[in-house]
Amino acid sequence: MVREIILNNTLIKVHSFEERKVNNFHEISVGFKVTSEAYHDIAMLLYRGTFDVKVPERSLSFRGTIEQYSTSITNLYEKGQVGDYSLTLLEMKN
């Protein structure tokens, strides 16, 4: 089981991971938790929309863009909150 991915040099610990090929391009879907303390940094990272994606445990790296994104909570500014994030990234054409 994959336990972490790296987006633009930011390590994200994941609790779920799926990998597939879509028209010969890599697509990964991950689930991860975000605390109120990490919310701002993760939000700013995800707003970029396009990333250098690395999955060290699979020796996988590609330039990817967000296909799908959701969170279980919309207000992580309140201290002590934890949100479940789901993210699907698709490899971009060169």
N, C-alpha and C positions, 0 to 999 in steps of 0.2 A: 504494500500500500504506500502510495506517495504521501509524504507528510509535510512537504513544503514546496513552494514555488517561489520564483524571484521575478518581480516586475520592476524593470528599470533599477536594478540593484537594491530593491526593497524586499526583504525576506518576509514571506507570509506563510504562517503555519496553517495547513488545511486539515479538515476532518473528513472531507470526501473529495474524490478525484475520479474523473472519467475522461478517457482519451478516445478519439475516433478520427477517421479520415473523412473529409467532405470534399469531393471533387479533387482528390489528391493533396488537399491541404490539411494540416493538423488543426484539430479543434479540441480544446480541453474545457471541462466544466469542473469547477471547484466550489466547495463550501468552506467557509471559515468564520470565525468569531471576531468581532471588533468591539473593544471596550470603549467606554466614553473617553478614556484618556488617549486612545489611539485614533479616535474618530476623525479628527481634523486632518491628520497626516494621511490616513487612508482615503478620505474623501478627496483631498487635493491630488493624490496619486491617480485615483480612478477618473477624475474629471479630465485628465489628459486623453483618455480614450484609446490611445495607441501605445504599445509597450514593446520593449525587448523582453521576451518571455523565456524563462529558463526553468526546466524541470530536472534538477540534478540527478534525481534517482532514476530517471529514464534516459539520461544523456540527451535530452531534447532541448533545443533552443530555436526560436523563430521570432519574427516581428509579427505581432498580433494586434487585433482590434477587438473591442467589446462587441459581442453579438447579443448578449442578454445579461441583465444585471438586476438583482432585487435584494431587498433587505427586510428583515422582520420588524424593524423599528425605525422610525423616521427622526426621532429626537434623541440622539446620543449625547447631547450637550449636558444632560442631567447626569451628575456624578454617580458612578456605580452601575450604570446601565451596560448591557451587553447585547449586541445585535448579531443575528445570523445572516451572513451575506452569501449570496449565490452569484457566481460569475462564470460566463462562458466566453472564451476567447477564440477567435478564428485567425489562423495564419493569413497574412496579407500576400497578395501577388507582388512579385519584385518589380 
